Amino acid sequence: MFQFLNPIWLFAAAAVVIPVAIHLWNIRPGKVLKVGSISLMDAASRKSSRSFKLLDIPLFILRCLLLILLALLLAIPVWQKKLQATKVKGWVLVPKESLQDTYSKFKTGIDSLTNAGYEFHYFNQGFEIADLKKIMGHPNDSVSTETIQPNYWSLVDQLNAKVPSTLPVYIFTPNRISGFTGLKPQVALNLHWQTYIPADSSSTWIAGAWFNNNNTIRVAQGISKPSGTTYTYTNIQAGNQPNSPFNVNINNGQPTVSLKTGDKATINVDTAVLQIAIYTDNNTADADYLKAALQAVSQFTQHKTVIKQYGDANAIPANQSWIFWLSEKPISEKLLHQSHNVLRYEKGKVIGSASWLNNSGQYSFALQQQKVALFKLIEAKVTDNNVWRDGFGHPALSVQKQGQTNIYSFYSRFNPTWNDLVWSNDFPAWIMKLLYNDNATLSDKYDKRVLDEQQLMPVNSNETHTITAKTTGSINLSNYFWLVLALLFLAERWLANKTQNITANG
């Protein structure tokens, strides 16, 4: 079926009146006849006449066709054709970046499904359909160059809008906590999800290293397994020790540490002293609670740390690692620019709360979600950079970058009248995670934790939806019209020049 996507342009075909008018009014001048004498010719009244008739019919037709064809081209001509309906029993989805390993783990199940008429799709953006038998015959063609861990929950959310709720969907993926980030999706899918633990199910790496007060090197070593991630702390002497699992070297004057076996990444030893300033005006109790937590962190990490409390903002030295601004007074721009990190009390409308605080960050399903009773909170706008939240997802501590300074906005207080954080045994751990956020961040490269079935499966909405399948397809004919238009233009130019030459030669 022939159709136009932009039919309003068909009115442009009315431009054919232009060549019609030109050809109708194109009157040729009469010829002059020379005679010997006009004395014998009778005088007659003068008469004039004008003849309207089409001249150069082929040229006229070409010009009309050019205008009509241009109008059709602007209307975007397409050819609609019916698509053959195919019955699909279901979908089988496997991530492209782990296709070989996943297929080897579930070969029997995947083969039985595809042989039964299930379509094979990559479990990646777009859900590209592929021929599994052809791929397995040429395994090198299936190697993915993608290095970013896909977010399986986000993909399932997109899949929910792609297939009807009655269509069986089988997903086969590795089980890694790094593939499940953000909020758990709510979908209406006939979903069957099977996972496996990859072969490299354990990793060891150096998470950080620094000099302690005894001038020995304190090394934080991370060990991640499917059951969880732990950190061990070891003090080592400068120089290589025969029985030590670490290599200590000097690179351009900078001491470095690396593992002798396993991950060989080299870590620079932090030689700086952690400078922490606590400013308060009337909240001296808050400062006492916070100072005690900071001292506990310093004793545990053995990092060189200087903690001082100030009542005069002008007395705070520049280049502080952290400033805890326990006041509703505004902090000066000078202090902001001269500090690396600033945590300040936010002021605003105080609202009562019967919720809790948690520091689970982006993982809403955190394996050991820490909850602290929350009584009061400053009303705040929802942001994406939340470090601590309440039980409803409202920000309790958010962070933003201003120049070279990380500014943390605290919408509660370090006070038992606001929450139970200062009474919690986890308070020093929360502060430690805040101080050493860079070292505490676990990259996908090392994170080997897994989820159980209840944690990874999306929420079933118990709703049904259908996806309307396309019954027709369209072929854009614009290229063909452009070709015909070009040929007509060349023919019109050739015929116009020929007619002009004939006229000029008489």
C-alpha positions as CSV (number, residue, x, y, z in Angstrom):
1,M,0.0,0.0,0.0
2,F,1.4,3.4,-1.0
3,Q,1.2,6.1,1.7
4,F,2.6,9.5,2.6
5,L,4.0,10.2,6.1
6,N,3.6,14.0,5.7
7,P,0.6,14.4,3.3
8,I,0.2,18.1,3.9
9,W,3.0,18.8,1.5
10,L,0.8,17.4,-1.3
11,F,-0.7,20.9,-1.5
12,A,2.6,22.0,-2.9
13,A,1.6,20.3,-6.2
14,A,-0.6,23.3,-6.9
15,A,2.6,25.0,-8.0
16,V,2.0,23.5,-11.5
17,V,0.0,26.6,-12.3
18,I,3.3,28.4,-12.6
19,P,4.6,26.6,-15.7
20,V,1.0,26.6,-17.1
21,A,0.9,30.4,-16.9
22,I,4.4,30.8,-18.3
23,H,3.6,28.7,-21.3
24,L,0.2,30.3,-22.0
25,W,1.6,33.8,-22.0
26,N,4.7,33.0,-24.0
27,I,3.6,34.9,-27.2
28,R,6.0,34.8,-30.1
29,P,6.5,38.1,-32.1
30,G,5.1,38.2,-35.6
31,K,7.3,38.2,-38.8
32,V,7.8,41.3,-41.0
33,L,7.1,40.8,-44.8
34,K,8.8,43.1,-47.2
35,V,6.6,44.3,-50.3
36,G,7.3,46.7,-53.2
37,S,4.4,49.1,-52.8
38,I,1.3,49.4,-50.7
39,S,-0.5,52.0,-52.9
40,L,-2.8,49.4,-54.4
41,M,-3.8,47.9,-51.0
42,D,-7.1,49.0,-49.6
43,A,-7.1,50.7,-46.3
44,A,-8.5,48.5,-43.6
45,S,-9.3,48.9,-40.0
46,R,-6.6,47.7,-37.7
47,K,-7.4,44.6,-35.7
48,S,-5.4,42.9,-33.1
49,S,-5.8,39.4,-31.6
50,R,-4.1,37.4,-29.0
51,S,-3.9,33.6,-29.1
52,F,-3.5,31.6,-25.9
53,K,-2.1,28.2,-26.7
54,L,0.4,25.9,-25.2
55,L,3.8,25.9,-26.8
56,D,6.7,23.3,-26.3
57,I,4.4,20.6,-25.0
58,P,7.2,18.2,-23.9
59,L,9.1,20.9,-21.9
60,F,5.8,22.0,-20.3
61,I,5.1,18.4,-19.2
62,L,8.6,17.9,-17.8
63,R,8.3,21.1,-15.7
64,C,4.9,20.1,-14.3
65,L,6.3,16.6,-13.5
66,L,9.2,18.2,-11.6
67,L,7.0,20.2,-9.4
68,I,4.6,17.4,-8.7
69,L,7.4,15.0,-8.0
70,L,9.0,17.5,-5.6
71,A,5.7,17.8,-3.7
72,L,5.5,14.0,-3.5
73,L,9.0,13.8,-2.1
74,L,8.3,16.4,0.6
75,A,5.3,14.3,1.6
76,I,7.7,11.4,2.3
77,P,6.4,8.5,0.3
78,V,6.5,5.0,1.9
79,W,5.3,1.6,0.9
80,Q,3.4,-0.3,3.5
81,K,3.7,-4.1,3.5
82,K,2.2,-6.7,5.7
83,L,4.5,-8.6,8.0
84,Q,4.2,-12.3,8.5
85,A,3.1,-13.0,12.1
86,T,5.5,-15.4,13.9
87,K,4.6,-17.3,17.0
88,V,7.2,-17.1,19.7
89,K,6.9,-19.4,22.7
90,G,9.1,-17.2,24.9
91,W,12.5,-15.4,25.2
92,V,15.9,-16.7,26.4
93,L,18.3,-13.9,27.5
94,V,22.0,-14.1,28.4
95,P,24.4,-11.1,28.9
96,K,26.8,-10.8,25.9
97,E,29.8,-10.1,28.1
98,S,29.4,-13.5,29.9
99,L,27.8,-15.5,27.1
100,Q,30.5,-18.3,26.9
101,D,30.6,-18.9,30.7
102,T,26.9,-18.6,31.1
103,Y,26.1,-21.0,28.2
104,S,28.5,-23.6,29.5
105,K,26.8,-23.5,32.9
106,F,23.2,-23.8,31.6
107,K,23.8,-25.5,28.2
108,T,21.2,-28.2,28.6
109,G,18.5,-25.8,29.7
110,I,19.2,-23.1,27.1
111,D,19.4,-25.6,24.3
112,S,16.1,-27.2,25.2
113,L,14.4,-23.9,25.3
114,T,15.7,-22.7,22.0
115,N,14.9,-26.0,20.3
116,A,11.4,-25.7,21.6
117,G,10.9,-22.4,19.8
118,Y,12.2,-19.8,22.3
119,E,13.9,-16.7,20.8
120,F,17.4,-16.0,21.9
121,H,18.2,-12.4,22.9
122,Y,21.2,-10.7,24.4
123,F,20.5,-9.5,28.0
124,N,21.8,-6.0,27.1
125,Q,20.5,-2.6,26.0
126,G,18.1,-3.1,23.1
127,F,17.7,-6.9,23.7
128,E,19.3,-7.8,20.3
129,I,18.0,-11.0,18.8
130,A,20.7,-13.5,17.7
131,D,21.2,-17.0,16.3
132,L,22.6,-19.0,19.2
133,K,23.7,-21.9,17.1
134,K,25.6,-19.7,14.7
135,I,27.2,-17.9,17.6
136,M,28.4,-21.1,19.3
137,G,29.8,-22.2,15.9
138,H,31.9,-19.0,15.9
139,P,32.6,-18.2,19.5
140,N,35.1,-15.4,18.7
141,D,32.3,-13.4,17.2
142,S,30.4,-13.3,20.5
143,V,33.2,-11.7,22.5
144,S,32.0,-8.4,23.9
145,T,34.2,-5.3,24.2
146,E,31.9,-3.9,26.9
147,T,33.8,-3.3,30.2
148,I,31.0,-1.7,32.3
149,Q,29.0,-4.1,34.5
150,P,25.4,-4.0,33.2
151,N,22.6,-3.2,35.7
152,Y,20.4,-6.2,35.5
153,W,17.6,-4.6,37.5
154,S,17.5,-1.7,35.0
155,L,17.4,-4.1,32.1
156,V,14.5,-6.1,33.6
157,D,12.6,-2.8,34.1
158,Q,13.1,-2.1,30.4
159,L,12.2,-5.6,29.5
160,N,8.8,-5.1,31.2
161,A,7.8,-2.6,28.5
162,K,9.1,-4.9,25.7
163,V,7.3,-8.2,26.2
164,P,3.8,-9.1,27.3
165,S,3.2,-10.3,30.8
166,T,2.1,-13.7,29.6
167,L,5.2,-14.5,27.5
168,P,7.7,-16.8,29.4
169,V,11.0,-15.1,29.9
170,Y,14.1,-17.1,31.0
171,I,17.2,-15.1,32.1
172,F,20.6,-16.6,32.8
173,T,23.2,-14.4,34.4
174,P,26.2,-14.5,36.7
175,N,25.4,-13.7,40.3
176,R,27.3,-10.6,41.4
177,I,26.0,-7.9,43.7
178,S,27.5,-5.2,41.4
179,G,24.9,-6.2,38.8
180,F,22.0,-5.2,41.0
181,T,22.1,-1.5,41.9
182,G,19.5,1.1,42.6
183,L,15.9,0.3,43.5
184,K,14.5,-3.1,42.9
185,P,12.1,-2.9,39.9
186,Q,8.4,-3.7,40.0
187,V,7.4,-5.7,36.9
188,A,4.6,-7.8,35.5
189,L,6.6,-10.6,33.8
190,N,6.4,-14.4,33.6
191,L,10.0,-14.4,34.7
192,H,12.4,-17.3,35.4
193,W,15.8,-16.2,36.5
194,Q,18.7,-18.6,37.1
195,T,22.2,-17.5,38.3
196,Y,25.6,-19.0,39.0
197,I,28.7,-18.0,40.9
198,P,31.5,-17.2,38.5
199,A,34.8,-19.1,38.8
200,D,36.7,-16.1,40.1
201,S,34.6,-16.0,43.3
202,S,37.3,-14.6,45.6
203,S,39.6,-11.6,45.4
204,T,42.2,-10.0,47.6
205,W,43.6,-6.5,47.1
206,I,45.1,-3.6,49.0
207,A,42.4,-1.1,49.9
208,G,44.7,1.5,51.4
209,A,48.0,2.2,53.1
210,W,49.3,4.9,55.4
211,F,51.9,5.8,58.0
212,N,50.8,5.4,61.6
213,N,52.1,7.2,64.7
214,N,55.0,4.6,65.1
215,N,56.2,5.4,61.5
216,T,55.3,1.9,60.4
217,I,53.0,1.3,57.4
218,R,49.4,0.4,58.2
219,V,48.0,-1.7,55.3
220,A,44.2,-2.3,54.8
221,Q,43.8,-5.6,52.9
222,G,40.3,-6.4,51.4
223,I,39.1,-9.9,50.9
224,S,35.8,-10.4,49.0
225,K,33.9,-13.7,48.7
226,P,30.3,-14.6,47.8
227,S,29.4,-14.5,51.5
228,G,30.7,-11.0,52.0
229,T,33.7,-8.6,52.2
230,T,36.1,-8.2,55.1
231,Y,39.1,-6.0,55.8
232,T,42.2,-6.9,57.7
233,Y,44.8,-4.4,59.0
234,T,48.5,-5.1,59.2
235,N,51.5,-3.0,60.3
236,I,54.6,-3.6,58.2
237,Q,58.1,-2.1,58.3
238,A,59.5,-0.1,55.5
239,G,61.5,-2.3,53.2
240,N,60.8,-5.9,52.0
241,Q,60.5,-8.5,54.7
242,P,61.1,-12.2,53.7
243,N,57.9,-13.5,55.3
244,S,55.7,-10.5,54.5
245,P,52.9,-10.9,51.8
246,F,53.6,-7.3,50.7
247,N,56.2,-5.5,48.6
248,V,57.3,-2.1,49.8
249,N,59.2,0.1,47.3
250,I,60.0,3.8,46.7
251,N,58.8,5.2,43.4
252,N,60.1,8.8,42.7
253,G,60.3,9.4,46.4
254,Q,56.8,8.1,47.0
255,P,56.5,4.9,49.1
256,T,54.3,2.2,47.5
257,V,52.8,-1.1,48.6
258,S,51.7,-4.1,46.5
259,L,50.8,-7.7,47.1
260,K,53.4,-10.4,46.2
261,T,50.7,-12.7,45.0
262,G,47.2,-12.2,43.5
263,D,46.3,-8.6,42.6
264,K,49.6,-6.8,41.8
265,A,48.1,-3.2,41.8
266,T,50.5,-0.8,43.4
267,I,49.1,1.6,46.1
268,N,50.7,4.8,47.2
269,V,51.3,5.0,51.0
270,D,49.5,8.0,52.4
271,T,52.1,10.2,54.2
272,A,49.7,13.0,55.1
273,V,48.3,13.8,58.5
274,L,44.5,13.8,58.8
275,Q,43.6,17.3,60.1
276,I,40.1,17.4,61.6
277,A,38.5,20.6,63.0
278,I,35.3,20.6,65.0
279,Y,33.5,24.0,65.2
280,T,30.6,24.6,67.6
281,D,29.0,27.6,69.3
282,N,26.2,26.3,71.5
283,N,26.2,22.6,70.6
284,T,29.0,21.5,72.9
285,A,27.4,18.2,73.7
286,D,27.2,17.3,70.0
287,A,30.9,18.1,69.7
288,D,31.8,15.8,72.6
289,Y,29.9,12.9,71.0
290,L,31.5,13.4,67.7
291,K,35.0,13.9,69.1
292,A,34.7,10.6,71.0
293,A,33.8,8.8,67.7
294,L,36.6,10.4,65.8
295,Q,39.1,9.4,68.5
296,A,37.9,5.8,68.3
297,V,38.3,5.8,64.6
298,S,41.9,7.2,65.0
299,Q,42.8,4.5,67.4
300,F,41.4,1.8,65.2
301,T,42.9,2.9,61.9
302,Q,46.2,4.2,63.5
303,H,46.2,6.9,60.9
304,K,48.2,10.0,61.9
305,T,45.3,12.3,63.0
306,V,45.0,15.7,64.7
307,I,41.6,16.4,66.1
308,K,40.9,19.9,67.5
309,Q,37.8,21.7,68.7
310,Y,37.2,25.4,68.0
311,G,34.8,28.0,69.3
312,D,36.2,30.8,67.1
313,A,35.9,30.2,63.4
314,N,38.8,32.5,62.7
315,A,41.2,30.3,64.6
316,I,40.7,27.3,62.3
317,P,43.8,26.8,60.2
318,A,43.7,26.4,56.4
319,N,44.0,23.1,54.5
320,Q,41.9,21.1,56.9
321,S,41.1,17.5,55.8
322,W,37.7,17.8,57.5
323,I,35.7,20.6,59.1
324,F,32.7,19.5,61.2
325,W,30.6,22.7,61.3
326,L,28.2,21.9,64.2
327,S,26.3,25.2,64.0
328,E,23.5,26.7,62.0
329,K,25.6,29.8,61.4
330,P,26.8,30.1,57.8
331,I,30.4,29.0,57.2
332,S,32.7,31.5,55.4
333,E,33.6,31.0,51.8
334,K,37.2,31.3,52.8
335,L,37.0,28.2,55.0
336,L,35.0,26.3,52.3
337,H,37.7,26.9,49.7
338,Q,40.6,26.1,52.1
339,S,39.2,22.7,53.2
340,H,38.9,19.4,51.5
341,N,35.7,18.2,53.2
342,V,33.1,20.1,55.2
343,L,30.1,18.7,57.1
344,R,27.7,21.4,58.2
345,Y,24.4,21.5,60.1
346,E,21.6,22.6,57.8
347,K,18.8,24.8,59.1
348,G,15.2,24.9,58.1
349,K,11.8,23.5,59.1
350,V,12.1,20.8,61.8
351,I,9.7,17.9,61.3
352,G,9.0,15.0,63.6
353,S,10.0,11.6,62.4
354,A,9.2,8.0,63.5
355,S,11.7,6.5,61.1
356,W,15.3,5.5,61.1
357,L,18.7,6.4,59.6
358,N,20.6,4.1,57.4
359,N,24.0,4.5,55.6
360,S,23.5,1.8,53.0
361,G,24.3,4.3,50.1
362,Q,23.2,3.2,46.6
363,Y,22.5,-0.4,47.7
364,S,18.9,-0.3,48.9
365,F,19.1,-4.0,49.6
366,A,22.3,-3.8,51.7
367,L,23.1,-7.2,53.2
368,Q,23.5,-5.8,56.7
369,Q,21.4,-2.6,56.6
370,Q,22.2,-0.5,59.6
371,K,19.2,1.3,61.1
372,V,19.3,3.9,63.8
373,A,16.2,5.4,65.4
374,L,15.3,8.9,64.0
375,F,13.2,11.4,65.9
376,K,13.6,14.8,64.2
377,L,14.8,15.9,60.8
378,I,15.2,19.1,58.8
379,E,12.9,19.1,55.8
380,A,15.0,18.9,52.7
381,K,14.6,18.6,48.9
382,V,15.2,15.1,47.5
383,T,18.6,14.8,45.9
384,D,20.5,12.0,44.1
385,N,23.7,12.4,46.1
386,N,22.4,11.0,49.4
387,V,25.0,9.5,51.8
388,W,22.5,8.8,54.7
389,R,18.8,8.5,54.3
390,D,15.7,8.0,56.5
391,G,13.5,5.0,56.1
392,F,11.4,6.8,53.5
393,G,14.3,7.7,51.3
394,H,14.5,11.3,52.4
395,P,18.0,12.8,52.6
396,A,19.6,12.9,56.1
397,L,23.2,13.5,54.8
398,S,23.8,14.6,51.2
399,V,27.0,15.7,49.4
400,Q,27.8,18.1,46.6
401,K,31.0,19.3,45.0
402,Q,31.9,23.0,45.2
403,G,35.3,23.6,43.5
404,Q,37.7,21.2,45.2
405,T,35.6,20.9,48.4
406,N,33.1,18.2,49.2
407,I,30.3,19.8,51.1
408,Y,28.1,17.5,53.3
409,S,24.8,18.8,54.4
410,F,23.5,17.1,57.6
411,Y,19.7,17.4,58.1
412,S,19.8,16.0,61.7
413,R,22.1,16.5,64.6
414,F,24.7,14.5,66.6
415,N,22.5,14.6,69.5
416,P,20.3,12.0,71.3
417,T,17.2,14.3,71.1
418,W,17.3,14.0,67.3
419,N,18.4,10.4,66.8
420,D,20.0,7.4,68.5
421,L,23.2,7.6,66.3
422,V,25.5,8.9,69.1
423,W,24.3,6.0,71.4
424,S,24.8,3.4,68.7
425,N,27.9,1.1,68.8
426,D,28.0,1.7,65.0
427,F,28.6,5.4,65.3
428,P,32.4,5.2,64.9
429,A,32.0,2.9,62.0
430,W,29.6,5.4,60.3
431,I,32.2,8.2,60.8
432,M,35.0,6.0,59.6
433,K,33.1,5.2,56.4
434,L,32.6,8.9,56.0
435,L,36.2,9.9,56.5
436,Y,37.7,7.1,54.3
437,N,35.0,7.1,51.7
438,D,37.5,6.7,48.8
439,N,39.1,3.7,50.4
440,A,35.8,2.2,51.5
441,T,34.4,2.3,48.0
442,L,34.5,-1.3,46.6
443,S,34.9,-1.4,42.9
444,D,33.2,-4.0,40.7
445,K,36.6,-5.5,39.9
446,Y,37.0,-6.8,43.5
447,D,33.4,-7.2,44.7
448,K,32.5,-10.9,44.7
449,R,29.4,-10.8,46.9
450,V,26.3,-12.5,45.7
451,L,22.5,-12.2,46.3
452,D,20.1,-15.0,47.2
453,E,17.0,-15.5,45.1
454,Q,14.7,-13.4,47.3
455,Q,17.0,-10.4,47.0
456,L,17.6,-10.4,43.3
457,M,14.1,-11.2,42.0
458,P,12.1,-8.1,41.1
459,V,8.8,-7.3,42.8
460,N,5.9,-8.9,41.0
461,S,3.1,-6.4,40.5
462,N,0.5,-9.0,39.7
463,E,-0.7,-6.9,36.8
464,T,-1.1,-8.0,33.2
465,H,-0.2,-6.0,30.1
466,T,0.1,-6.8,26.4
467,I,2.4,-5.5,23.8
468,T,0.9,-4.7,20.4
469,A,2.9,-6.4,17.7
470,K,3.5,-4.6,14.4
471,T,1.5,-6.2,11.6
472,T,2.9,-3.9,8.9
473,G,6.3,-2.6,7.9
474,S,7.2,0.3,5.8
475,I,9.8,1.0,3.0
476,N,10.9,4.6,2.5
477,L,10.7,5.4,-1.2
478,S,12.4,8.8,-0.9
479,N,15.7,7.6,-2.5
480,Y,13.9,6.4,-5.6
481,F,12.0,9.7,-5.9
482,W,15.3,11.6,-5.6
483,L,16.7,9.5,-8.5
484,V,13.7,10.2,-10.8
485,L,13.7,13.9,-9.8
486,A,17.4,14.2,-10.9
487,L,16.7,12.4,-14.2
488,L,13.7,14.7,-14.9
489,F,15.7,17.8,-14.1
490,L,18.5,16.8,-16.5
491,A,16.0,16.0,-19.2
492,E,14.2,19.4,-18.7
493,R,17.5,21.3,-18.9
494,W,18.5,19.4,-22.1
495,L,15.2,20.0,-23.8
496,A,15.1,23.7,-22.7
497,N,18.5,24.4,-24.2
498,K,17.6,22.5,-27.4
499,T,14.3,24.6,-27.8
500,Q,16.2,27.8,-27.1
501,N,18.8,27.0,-29.9
502,I,16.0,26.2,-32.4
503,T,14.3,29.5,-31.6
504,A,17.5,31.5,-31.9
505,N,18.3,29.9,-35.3
506,G,14.9,30.8,-36.6
